[in-house]
Amino acid sequence: MSHTVYFGKINNKIVYIGTTIQKPSERFRWHRYNGKDLDFEIHKQFDNSDDMLNCEFELIKKLNPKLNKITKRKQNLNRKLTAEELKRRVGEKEWCQSCLKRRVNKGYSKCYYC
């Protein structure tokens, strides 16, 4: 499985930085279907999710693309969590203590969905 960091550009200017563990062309098609009519370009591919997410976060901090919504922290890896990962999140204040899947704002113990 490939872990990919990619750029979305308008007129050769980077306006979006994203990651995917899908086949990149499928992810780009999804973006276009959902209204992001950008020119996509693969930046780098990794063997693991940690390196991919770290690279994305560093690029977002450095380039400040206007279409990225989450800019103050690393993204979550959007995949099914293992029982071990869920168990590790119990008691960690940054994770919803109801579903253990979503981050919470400082001072809260549950996400907006729970």
N, CA, C and O atoms as CSV, one atom per row, in Angstrom:
chain,resi,resn,atom,element,x,y,z
A,1,MET,N,N,0.846,-1.177,0.000
A,1,MET,CA,C,0.000,0.000,0.000
A,1,MET,C,C,0.892,1.241,0.000
A,1,MET,O,O,1.864,1.329,0.750
A,2,SER,N,N,0.544,2.176,-0.844
A,2,SER,CA,C,1.326,3.401,-0.955
A,2,SER,C,C,0.689,4.514,-0.134
A,2,SER,O,O,-0.536,4.617,-0.061
A,3,HIS,N,N,1.501,5.324,0.469
A,3,HIS,CA,C,1.066,6.478,1.245
A,3,HIS,C,C,1.568,7.709,0.501
A,3,HIS,O,O,2.776,7.934,0.419
A,4,THR,N,N,0.658,8.500,-0.038
A,4,THR,CA,C,1.004,9.572,-0.967
A,4,THR,C,C,0.645,10.946,-0.429
A,4,THR,O,O,-0.436,11.150,0.123
A,5,VAL,N,N,1.572,11.889,-0.598
A,5,VAL,CA,C,1.315,13.308,-0.347
A,5,VAL,C,C,1.205,13.957,-1.716
A,5,VAL,O,O,2.032,13.709,-2.593
A,6,TYR,N,N,0.178,14.795,-1.903
A,6,TYR,CA,C,-0.017,15.411,-3.213
A,6,TYR,C,C,-0.399,16.880,-3.074
A,6,TYR,O,O,-0.839,17.337,-2.019
A,7,PHE,N,N,-0.215,17.602,-4.178
A,7,PHE,CA,C,-0.582,19.011,-4.265
A,7,PHE,C,C,-1.787,19.174,-5.159
A,7,PHE,O,O,-1.962,18.421,-6.117
A,8,GLY,N,N,-2.616,20.148,-4.854
A,8,GLY,CA,C,-3.662,20.626,-5.745
A,8,GLY,C,C,-3.283,22.042,-6.143
A,8,GLY,O,O,-3.036,22.886,-5.281
A,9,LYS,N,N,-3.236,22.309,-7.448
A,9,LYS,CA,C,-2.760,23.607,-7.928
A,9,LYS,C,C,-3.804,24.295,-8.797
A,9,LYS,O,O,-4.613,23.654,-9.469
A,10,ILE,N,N,-3.758,25.616,-8.759
A,10,ILE,CA,C,-4.500,26.463,-9.688
A,10,ILE,C,C,-3.468,27.416,-10.280
A,10,ILE,O,O,-2.776,28.123,-9.548
A,11,ASN,N,N,-3.368,27.431,-11.608
A,11,ASN,CA,C,-2.384,28.285,-12.293
A,11,ASN,C,C,-0.976,28.100,-11.719
A,11,ASN,O,O,-0.257,29.073,-11.490
A,12,ASN,N,N,-0.593,26.848,-11.492
A,12,ASN,CA,C,0.729,26.473,-10.971
A,12,ASN,C,C,1.003,26.951,-9.540
A,12,ASN,O,O,2.145,26.891,-9.085
A,13,LYS,N,N,-0.014,27.421,-8.830
A,13,LYS,CA,C,0.133,27.829,-7.434
A,13,LYS,C,C,-0.525,26.765,-6.555
A,13,LYS,O,O,-1.671,26.380,-6.787
A,14,ILE,N,N,0.208,26.294,-5.544
A,14,ILE,CA,C,-0.312,25.270,-4.633
A,14,ILE,C,C,-1.382,25.881,-3.735
A,14,ILE,O,O,-1.114,26.816,-2.980
A,15,VAL,N,N,-2.603,25.340,-3.826
A,15,VAL,CA,C,-3.718,25.827,-3.011
A,15,VAL,C,C,-4.259,24.741,-2.078
A,15,VAL,O,O,-5.104,25.009,-1.224
A,16,TYR,N,N,-3.760,23.507,-2.252
A,16,TYR,CA,C,-4.235,22.394,-1.419
A,16,TYR,C,C,-3.132,21.352,-1.303
A,16,TYR,O,O,-2.442,21.054,-2.277
A,17,ILE,N,N,-2.974,20.803,-0.107
A,17,ILE,CA,C,-2.035,19.707,0.135
A,17,ILE,C,C,-2.834,18.595,0.791
A,17,ILE,O,O,-3.538,18.826,1.774
A,18,GLY,N,N,-2.727,17.390,0.250
A,18,GLY,CA,C,-3.489,16.278,0.789
A,18,GLY,C,C,-2.692,14.998,0.848
A,18,GLY,O,O,-1.562,14.923,0.365
A,19,THR,N,N,-3.304,13.986,1.454
A,19,THR,CA,C,-2.688,12.660,1.539
A,19,THR,C,C,-3.715,11.620,1.141
A,19,THR,O,O,-4.921,11.855,1.222
A,20,THR,N,N,-3.228,10.480,0.714
A,20,THR,CA,C,-4.127,9.372,0.411
A,20,THR,C,C,-3.383,8.046,0.535
A,20,THR,O,O,-2.176,7.958,0.312
A,21,ILE,N,N,-4.148,7.022,0.899
A,21,ILE,CA,C,-3.621,5.664,0.842
A,21,ILE,C,C,-4.308,4.906,-0.291
A,21,ILE,O,O,-4.058,3.720,-0.510
A,22,GLN,N,N,-5.185,5.622,-1.008
A,22,GLN,CA,C,-5.824,5.072,-2.201
A,22,GLN,C,C,-4.868,5.197,-3.386
A,22,GLN,O,O,-3.783,5.766,-3.269
A,23,LYS,N,N,-5.291,4.660,-4.517
A,23,LYS,CA,C,-4.604,4.939,-5.762
A,23,LYS,C,C,-4.809,6.432,-6.028
A,23,LYS,O,O,-5.955,6.881,-6.060
A,24,PRO,N,N,-3.739,7.222,-6.221
A,24,PRO,CA,C,-3.890,8.672,-6.350
A,24,PRO,C,C,-4.908,9.110,-7.405
A,24,PRO,O,O,-5.657,10.057,-7.166
A,25,SER,N,N,-4.956,8.460,-8.541
A,25,SER,CA,C,-5.905,8.875,-9.588
A,25,SER,C,C,-7.354,8.752,-9.101
A,25,SER,O,O,-8.201,9.561,-9.482
A,26,GLU,N,N,-7.647,7.752,-8.267
A,26,GLU,CA,C,-8.996,7.605,-7.718
A,26,GLU,C,C,-9.314,8.731,-6.739
A,26,GLU,O,O,-10.434,9.240,-6.708
A,27,ARG,N,N,-8.325,9.110,-5.945
A,27,ARG,CA,C,-8.520,10.208,-4.994
A,27,ARG,C,C,-8.730,11.528,-5.738
A,27,ARG,O,O,-9.587,12.328,-5.363
A,28,PHE,N,N,-7.948,11.749,-6.791
A,28,PHE,CA,C,-8.082,12.984,-7.566
A,28,PHE,C,C,-9.460,13.045,-8.228
A,28,PHE,O,O,-10.067,14.114,-8.292
A,29,ARG,N,N,-9.949,11.926,-8.712
A,29,ARG,CA,C,-11.277,11.873,-9.321
A,29,ARG,C,C,-12.343,12.214,-8.277
A,29,ARG,O,O,-13.296,12.934,-8.576
A,30,TRP,N,N,-12.187,11.706,-7.069
A,30,TRP,CA,C,-13.134,12.002,-5.989
A,30,TRP,C,C,-13.162,13.504,-5.719
A,30,TRP,O,O,-14.238,14.090,-5.597
A,31,HIS,N,N,-11.980,14.135,-5.625
A,31,HIS,CA,C,-11.915,15.588,-5.393
A,31,HIS,C,C,-12.653,16.344,-6.497
A,31,HIS,O,O,-13.435,17.252,-6.214
A,32,ARG,N,N,-12.408,15.975,-7.736
A,32,ARG,CA,C,-13.046,16.675,-8.854
A,32,ARG,C,C,-14.561,16.505,-8.816
A,32,ARG,O,O,-15.306,17.450,-9.078
A,33,TYR,N,N,-15.007,15.305,-8.491
A,33,TYR,CA,C,-16.446,15.035,-8.385
A,33,TYR,C,C,-17.081,15.895,-7.297
A,33,TYR,O,O,-18.241,16.292,-7.414
A,34,ASN,N,N,-16.327,16.183,-6.242
A,34,ASN,CA,C,-16.822,16.964,-5.112
A,34,ASN,C,C,-16.434,18.442,-5.173
A,34,ASN,O,O,-16.421,19.124,-4.149
A,35,GLY,N,N,-16.119,18.934,-6.371
A,35,GLY,CA,C,-15.976,20.373,-6.563
A,35,GLY,C,C,-14.584,20.960,-6.528
A,35,GLY,O,O,-14.442,22.169,-6.717
A,36,LYS,N,N,-13.549,20.173,-6.296
A,36,LYS,CA,C,-12.183,20.706,-6.315
A,36,LYS,C,C,-11.587,20.461,-7.691
A,36,LYS,O,O,-10.930,19.446,-7.924
A,37,ASP,N,N,-11.821,21.391,-8.592
A,37,ASP,CA,C,-11.318,21.256,-9.957
A,37,ASP,C,C,-9.902,21.825,-10.025
A,37,ASP,O,O,-9.682,22.923,-10.535
A,38,LEU,N,N,-8.963,21.068,-9.510
A,38,LEU,CA,C,-7.570,21.491,-9.420
A,38,LEU,C,C,-6.699,20.618,-10.316
A,38,LEU,O,O,-7.118,19.551,-10.764
A,39,ASP,N,N,-5.494,21.085,-10.567
A,39,ASP,CA,C,-4.486,20.254,-11.215
A,39,ASP,C,C,-3.730,19.551,-10.097
A,39,ASP,O,O,-3.073,20.200,-9.283
A,40,PHE,N,N,-3.821,18.229,-10.057
A,40,PHE,CA,C,-3.199,17.472,-8.977
A,40,PHE,C,C,-1.850,16.929,-9.420
A,40,PHE,O,O,-1.641,16.575,-10.581
A,41,GLU,N,N,-0.942,16.877,-8.449
A,41,GLU,CA,C,0.412,16.406,-8.705
A,41,GLU,C,C,0.913,15.649,-7.478
A,41,GLU,O,O,0.780,16.131,-6.353
A,42,ILE,N,N,1.480,14.481,-7.689
A,42,ILE,CA,C,2.052,13.708,-6.579
A,42,ILE,C,C,3.345,14.383,-6.137
A,42,ILE,O,O,4.215,14.679,-6.957
A,43,HIS,N,N,3.460,14.622,-4.839
A,43,HIS,CA,C,4.680,15.224,-4.292
A,43,HIS,C,C,5.668,14.141,-3.870
A,43,HIS,O,O,6.833,14.157,-4.266
A,44,LYS,N,N,5.179,13.192,-3.054
A,44,LYS,CA,C,6.081,12.170,-2.517
A,44,LYS,C,C,5.269,10.973,-2.050
A,44,LYS,O,O,4.117,11.113,-1.641
A,45,GLN,N,N,5.881,9.790,-2.114
A,45,GLN,CA,C,5.231,8.572,-1.622
A,45,GLN,C,C,6.086,7.946,-0.525
A,45,GLN,O,O,7.316,7.997,-0.559
A,46,PHE,N,N,5.393,7.350,0.454
A,46,PHE,CA,C,6.051,6.790,1.633
A,46,PHE,C,C,5.612,5.350,1.853
A,46,PHE,O,O,4.649,4.876,1.251
A,47,ASP,N,N,6.346,4.661,2.737
A,47,ASP,CA,C,6.015,3.281,3.112
A,47,ASP,C,C,5.055,3.230,4.292
A,47,ASP,O,O,4.421,2.203,4.536
A,48,ASN,N,N,4.944,4.347,5.033
A,48,ASN,CA,C,4.105,4.306,6.243
A,48,ASN,C,C,3.346,5.618,6.422
A,48,ASN,O,O,3.682,6.647,5.835
A,49,SER,N,N,2.325,5.543,7.245
A,49,SER,CA,C,1.433,6.688,7.425
A,49,SER,C,C,2.070,7.809,8.245
A,49,SER,O,O,1.789,8.981,7.994
A,50,ASP,N,N,2.911,7.480,9.207
A,50,ASP,CA,C,3.517,8.523,10.044
A,50,ASP,C,C,4.355,9.486,9.216
A,50,ASP,O,O,4.229,10.702,9.363
A,51,ASP,N,N,5.211,8.953,8.344
A,51,ASP,CA,C,6.040,9.816,7.499
A,51,ASP,C,C,5.174,10.653,6.558
A,51,ASP,O,O,5.454,11.830,6.332
A,52,MET,N,N,4.118,10.040,6.009
A,52,MET,CA,C,3.215,10.740,5.104
A,52,MET,C,C,2.546,11.915,5.818
A,52,MET,O,O,2.542,13.029,5.295
A,53,LEU,N,N,1.982,11.681,7.001
A,53,LEU,CA,C,1.274,12.725,7.736
A,53,LEU,C,C,2.224,13.815,8.226
A,53,LEU,O,O,1.856,14.990,8.252
A,54,ASN,N,N,3.444,13.435,8.615
A,54,ASN,CA,C,4.433,14.430,9.029
A,54,ASN,C,C,4.820,15.333,7.860
A,54,ASN,O,O,4.925,16.549,8.021
A,55,CYS,N,N,5.030,14.742,6.690
A,55,CYS,CA,C,5.381,15.507,5.495
A,55,CYS,C,C,4.262,16.485,5.142
A,55,CYS,O,O,4.521,17.654,4.857
A,56,GLU,N,N,3.016,16.003,5.162
A,56,GLU,CA,C,1.881,16.861,4.849
A,56,GLU,C,C,1.815,18.044,5.815
A,56,GLU,O,O,1.635,19.183,5.384
A,57,PHE,N,N,1.958,17.787,7.108
A,57,PHE,CA,C,1.851,18.847,8.116
A,57,PHE,C,C,2.957,19.881,7.935
A,57,PHE,O,O,2.700,21.082,8.024
A,58,GLU,N,N,4.181,19.429,7.681
A,58,GLU,CA,C,5.291,20.360,7.456
A,58,GLU,C,C,5.040,21.232,6.231
A,58,GLU,O,O,5.297,22.436,6.264
A,59,LEU,N,N,4.539,20.635,5.152
A,59,LEU,CA,C,4.246,21.396,3.941
A,59,LEU,C,C,3.120,22.406,4.168
A,59,LEU,O,O,3.184,23.528,3.665
A,60,ILE,N,N,2.099,22.017,4.916
A,60,ILE,CA,C,0.989,22.932,5.211
A,60,ILE,C,C,1.492,24.124,6.022
A,60,ILE,O,O,1.123,25.264,5.741
A,61,LYS,N,N,2.341,23.865,7.037
A,61,LYS,CA,C,2.888,24.955,7.843
A,61,LYS,C,C,3.761,25.879,6.988
A,61,LYS,O,O,3.736,27.099,7.152
A,62,LYS,N,N,4.522,25.289,6.086
A,62,LYS,CA,C,5.458,26.065,5.268
A,62,LYS,C,C,4.752,26.860,4.169
A,62,LYS,O,O,5.072,28.029,3.953
A,63,LEU,N,N,3.789,26.238,3.469
A,63,LEU,CA,C,3.191,26.835,2.277
A,63,LEU,C,C,1.847,27.520,2.522
A,63,LEU,O,O,1.416,28.334,1.706
A,64,ASN,N,N,1.184,27.203,3.629
A,64,ASN,CA,C,-0.100,27.789,3.999
A,64,ASN,C,C,-1.103,27.815,2.829
A,64,ASN,O,O,-1.550,28.891,2.430
A,65,PRO,N,N,-1.455,26.652,2.283
A,65,PRO,CA,C,-2.392,26.622,1.149
A,65,PRO,C,C,-3.797,27.033,1.585
A,65,PRO,O,O,-4.259,26.651,2.660
A,66,LYS,N,N,-4.471,27.816,0.739
A,66,LYS,CA,C,-5.738,28.425,1.144
A,66,LYS,C,C,-6.904,27.449,1.273
A,66,LYS,O,O,-7.873,27.769,1.962
A,67,LEU,N,N,-6.857,26.287,0.650
A,67,LEU,CA,C,-7.979,25.353,0.723
A,67,LEU,C,C,-7.867,24.321,1.844
A,67,LEU,O,O,-8.811,23.565,2.073
A,68,ASN,N,N,-6.746,24.274,2.539
A,68,ASN,CA,C,-6.620,23.348,3.664
A,68,ASN,C,C,-7.313,23.942,4.881
A,68,ASN,O,O,-7.079,25.096,5.238
A,69,LYS,N,N,-8.173,23.141,5.520
A,69,LYS,CA,C,-8.935,23.607,6.673
A,69,LYS,C,C,-8.186,23.360,7.977
A,69,LYS,O,O,-8.162,24.233,8.845
A,70,ILE,N,N,-7.578,22.195,8.128
A,70,ILE,CA,C,-6.862,21.855,9.363
A,70,ILE,C,C,-5.395,22.217,9.165
A,70,ILE,O,O,-4.688,21.575,8.389
A,71,THR,N,N,-4.943,23.255,9.877
A,71,THR,CA,C,-3.582,23.743,9.682
A,71,THR,C,C,-2.770,23.793,10.974
A,71,THR,O,O,-1.562,24.027,10.933
A,72,LYS,N,N,-3.414,23.579,12.113
A,72,LYS,CA,C,-2.732,23.718,13.412
A,72,LYS,C,C,-2.222,22.390,13.979
A,72,LYS,O,O,-1.488,22.381,14.968
A,73,ARG,N,N,-2.604,21.273,13.360
A,73,ARG,CA,C,-2.175,19.957,13.855
A,73,ARG,C,C,-2.128,18.985,12.681
A,73,ARG,O,O,-2.626,19.272,11.593
A,74,LYS,N,N,-1.520,17.833,12.929
A,74,LYS,CA,C,-1.488,16.788,11.906
A,74,LYS,C,C,-2.892,16.229,11.691
A,74,LYS,O,O,-3.725,16.236,12.597
A,75,GLN,N,N,-3.132,15.750,10.491
A,75,GLN,CA,C,-4.399,15.105,10.165
A,75,GLN,C,C,-4.475,13.736,10.843
A,75,GLN,O,O,-3.459,13.183,11.264
A,76,ASN,N,N,-5.677,13.206,10.941
A,76,ASN,CA,C,-5.864,11.819,11.360
A,76,ASN,C,C,-5.713,10.944,10.134
A,76,ASN,O,O,-5.993,11.383,9.019
A,77,LEU,N,N,-5.281,9.728,10.325
A,77,LEU,CA,C,-5.249,8.773,9.231
A,77,LEU,C,C,-6.651,8.189,9.116
A,77,LEU,O,O,-7.138,7.543,10.044
A,78,ASN,N,N,-7.287,8.413,7.993
A,78,ASN,CA,C,-8.681,8.028,7.812
A,78,ASN,C,C,-8.786,6.566,7.386
A,78,ASN,O,O,-8.932,6.260,6.202
A,79,ARG,N,N,-8.710,5.684,8.353
A,79,ARG,CA,C,-8.853,4.252,8.099
A,79,ARG,C,C,-9.398,3.597,9.361
A,79,ARG,O,O,-9.439,4.213,10.426
A,80,LYS,N,N,-9.809,2.364,9.232
A,80,LYS,CA,C,-10.354,1.643,10.388
A,80,LYS,C,C,-9.242,1.426,11.420
A,80,LYS,O,O,-8.148,0.969,11.089
A,81,LEU,N,N,-9.544,1.758,12.654
A,81,LEU,CA,C,-8.575,1.629,13.733
A,81,LEU,C,C,-8.579,0.216,14.300
A,81,LEU,O,O,-9.618,-0.441,14.363
A,82,THR,N,N,-7.411,-0.234,14.707
A,82,THR,CA,C,-7.312,-1.551,15.323
A,82,THR,C,C,-7.761,-1.462,16.782
A,82,THR,O,O,-7.834,-0.371,17.347
A,83,ALA,N,N,-8.059,-2.603,17.382
A,83,ALA,CA,C,-8.460,-2.646,18.793
A,83,ALA,C,C,-7.347,-2.086,19.675
A,83,ALA,O,O,-7.619,-1.423,20.676
A,84,GLU,N,N,-6.107,-2.351,19.309
A,84,GLU,CA,C,-4.957,-1.846,20.071
A,84,GLU,C,C,-4.898,-0.313,20.026
A,84,GLU,O,O,-4.634,0.330,21.042
A,85,GLU,N,N,-5.145,0.268,18.842
A,85,GLU,CA,C,-5.131,1.729,18.714
A,85,GLU,C,C,-6.253,2.358,19.531
A,85,GLU,O,O,-6.043,3.375,20.193
A,86,LEU,N,N,-7.439,1.764,19.491
A,86,LEU,CA,C,-8.559,2.280,20.277
A,86,LEU,C,C,-8.264,2.203,21.773
A,86,LEU,O,O,-8.564,3.134,22.520
A,87,LYS,N,N,-7.680,1.098,22.201
A,87,LYS,CA,C,-7.342,0.902,23.611
A,87,LYS,C,C,-6.323,1.944,24.082
A,87,LYS,O,O,-6.404,2.443,25.205
A,88,ARG,N,N,-5.372,2.263,23.215
A,88,ARG,CA,C,-4.333,3.240,23.546
A,88,ARG,C,C,-4.925,4.650,23.729
A,88,ARG,O,O,-4.358,5.458,24.466
A,89,ARG,N,N,-6.045,4.954,23.075
A,89,ARG,CA,C,-6.655,6.285,23.145
A,89,ARG,C,C,-7.489,6.503,24.413
A,89,ARG,O,O,-7.853,7.637,24.721
A,90,VAL,N,N,-7.794,5.435,25.146
A,90,VAL,CA,C,-8.578,5.575,26.373
A,90,VAL,C,C,-7.797,6.437,27.363
A,90,VAL,O,O,-6.650,6.136,27.695
A,91,GLY,N,N,-8.434,7.514,27.831
A,91,GLY,CA,C,-7.801,8.400,28.791
A,91,GLY,C,C,-6.979,9.523,28.176
A,91,GLY,O,O,-6.573,10.439,28.891
A,92,GLU,N,N,-6.719,9.482,26.863
A,92,GLU,CA,C,-5.976,10.561,26.213
A,92,GLU,C,C,-6.938,11.712,25.926
A,92,GLU,O,O,-7.944,11.531,25.241
A,93,LYS,N,N,-6.627,12.884,26.448
A,93,LYS,CA,C,-7.544,14.022,26.414
A,93,LYS,C,C,-7.836,14.543,25.009
A,93,LYS,O,O,-8.865,15.187,24.803
A,94,GLU,N,N,-6.967,14.285,24.045
A,94,GLU,CA,C,-7.205,14.815,22.697
A,94,GLU,C,C,-8.249,14.011,21.918
A,94,GLU,O,O,-8.739,14.481,20.891
A,95,TRP,N,N,-8.603,12.793,22.393
A,95,TRP,CA,C,-9.558,11.935,21.689
A,95,TRP,C,C,-10.888,11.880,22.418
A,95,TRP,O,O,-10.933,11.884,23.648
A,96,CYS,N,N,-11.973,11.829,21.653
A,96,CYS,CA,C,-13.304,11.678,22.214
A,96,CYS,C,C,-13.335,10.400,23.055
A,96,CYS,O,O,-12.980,9.328,22.565
A,97,GLN,N,N,-13.746,10.506,24.286
A,97,GLN,CA,C,-13.749,9.347,25.170
A,97,GLN,C,C,-15.011,8.517,25.039
A,97,GLN,O,O,-15.192,7.538,25.763
A,98,SER,N,N,-15.887,8.902,24.114
A,98,SER,CA,C,-17.067,8.105,23.830
A,98,SER,C,C,-16.815,7.162,22.650
A,98,SER,O,O,-17.019,5.953,22.755
A,99,CYS,N,N,-16.368,7.735,21.523
A,99,CYS,CA,C,-16.146,6.904,20.328
A,99,CYS,C,C,-14.672,6.564,20.109
A,99,CYS,O,O,-14.362,5.608,19.399
A,100,LEU,N,N,-13.761,7.332,20.708
A,100,LEU,CA,C,-12.306,7.167,20.585
A,100,LEU,C,C,-11.791,7.354,19.156
A,100,LEU,O,O,-10.662,6.969,18.852
A,101,LYS,N,N,-12.610,7.942,18.273
A,101,LYS,CA,C,-12.232,8.055,16.869
A,101,LYS,C,C,-11.971,9.487,16.422
A,101,LYS,O,O,-11.250,9.707,15.449
A,102,ARG,N,N,-12.537,10.449,17.109
A,102,ARG,CA,C,-12.407,11.845,16.680
A,102,ARG,C,C,-11.699,12.667,17.753
A,102,ARG,O,O,-11.802,12.388,18.948
A,103,ARG,N,N,-10.984,13.679,17.296
A,103,ARG,CA,C,-10.329,14.591,18.234
A,103,ARG,C,C,-11.383,15.514,18.853
A,103,ARG,O,O,-12.455,15.730,18.286
A,104,VAL,N,N,-11.055,16.044,20.012
A,104,VAL,CA,C,-11.963,16.976,20.683
A,104,VAL,C,C,-11.233,18.290,20.951
A,104,VAL,O,O,-10.004,18.332,21.014
A,105,ASN,N,N,-12.008,19.358,21.106
A,105,ASN,CA,C,-11.436,20.649,21.468
A,105,ASN,C,C,-10.984,20.613,22.920
A,105,ASN,O,O,-11.525,19.871,23.741
A,106,LYS,N,N,-9.992,21.419,23.215
A,106,LYS,CA,C,-9.429,21.476,24.564
A,106,LYS,C,C,-10.531,21.742,25.588
A,106,LYS,O,O,-11.352,22.641,25.404
A,107,GLY,N,N,-10.546,20.973,26.646
A,107,GLY,CA,C,-11.531,21.147,27.690
A,107,GLY,C,C,-12.772,20.273,27.549
A,107,GLY,O,O,-13.604,20.226,28.454
A,108,TYR,N,N,-12.900,19.581,26.419
A,108,TYR,CA,C,-14.056,18.714,26.194
A,108,TYR,C,C,-13.602,17.256,26.227
A,108,TYR,O,O,-12.433,16.954,25.988
A,109,SER,N,N,-14.547,16.351,26.528
A,109,SER,CA,C,-14.208,14.936,26.537
A,109,SER,C,C,-14.911,14.173,25.423
A,109,SER,O,O,-14.583,13.017,25.152
A,110,LYS,N,N,-15.887,14.828,24.773
A,110,LYS,CA,C,-16.619,14.175,23.675
A,110,LYS,C,C,-16.570,15.030,22.421
A,110,LYS,O,O,-16.462,16.255,22.493
A,111,CYS,N,N,-16.650,14.370,21.266
A,111,CYS,CA,C,-16.696,15.080,19.997
A,111,CYS,C,C,-18.114,15.580,19.744
A,111,CYS,O,O,-19.035,15.248,20.491
A,112,TYR,N,N,-18.291,16.379,18.693
A,112,TYR,CA,C,-19.613,16.936,18.377
A,112,TYR,C,C,-20.604,15.859,17.921
A,112,TYR,O,O,-21.814,16.081,17.975
A,113,TYR,N,N,-20.124,14.721,17.482
A,113,TYR,CA,C,-20.994,13.671,17.000
A,113,TYR,C,C,-21.540,12.796,18.125
A,113,TYR,O,O,-22.596,12.180,17.984
A,114,CYS,N,N,-20.824,12.746,19.228
A,114,CYS,CA,C,-21.282,11.918,20.355
A,114,CYS,C,C,-22.009,12.781,21.334
A,114,CYS,O,O,-22.480,12.290,22.360
